[in-house]
Amino acid sequence: MKCPKCGKEVEWKKENTFRPFCSQRCKLIDLGAWANEEHSIPGSPAFDDLMSSEIDDSLKH
């Protein structure tokens, strides 16, 4: 398969501790993109909105 970050060919085997990435560098770059909210999972953000409103309400009391 190909590394989802750089496209380099990667063998999917137990010894490859960075799978599906080719290296720790690609793995960390991808993690950083998630942390910066450059990636997201499609769907309704209703749960996030619910939790945010509960936190807002608790701060008012």
N, C-alpha and C positions, 0 to 999 in steps of 0.2 A: 504494500500500500504506500501511499505518498504522505509525507509529513503535512499535516493541515496548515502549518505556518509557512514553510519554505518550499514544499513540493518535492523534497529529496525522497528517494525510495527508502522505505523502512521495512524491515522484516518484523512481522508480528510474532514475537516469541517471548517467552518468559524472561530471558536474559536481558531483553531490552527494557530497562527500568523506566525509560522516558516515553514508552509507547502511549499514544499513537504518534508522538513527536520523535524527531531524529536525535535530539539533544536536549540537555537541560536549558540551553539558551532559548530554543524555540518554545519549550514548555513555559519558561518564565515570561517570555514576550506575550504569549497567549494569556497567561494568568494576569499580567498587567493590563491587557486590553479589557478583560472582564472587570477588573477592579476600577478601571476608568469608565466603565459602562459603555464601552465601544461595542460590546456584544450584548445580546439579550435573548431571552427565550420568548418566542411569540406566545401571546395569550393575554388574558384579561388581567390587568394590574389590580383587580378588586381587593385581593388580599393585602397588598401593600398599602392601598388607600385606607382600608379598614384599620390596619395596625397604626398607621400614621395618625388617624383621627383619634384613636384610643390614647395614644401618647399625648396628643395635643390636649385632650380633655383632662388627662391626669395632671398636666402641668398647670391647668387653670385652678385646680382645687388646692 
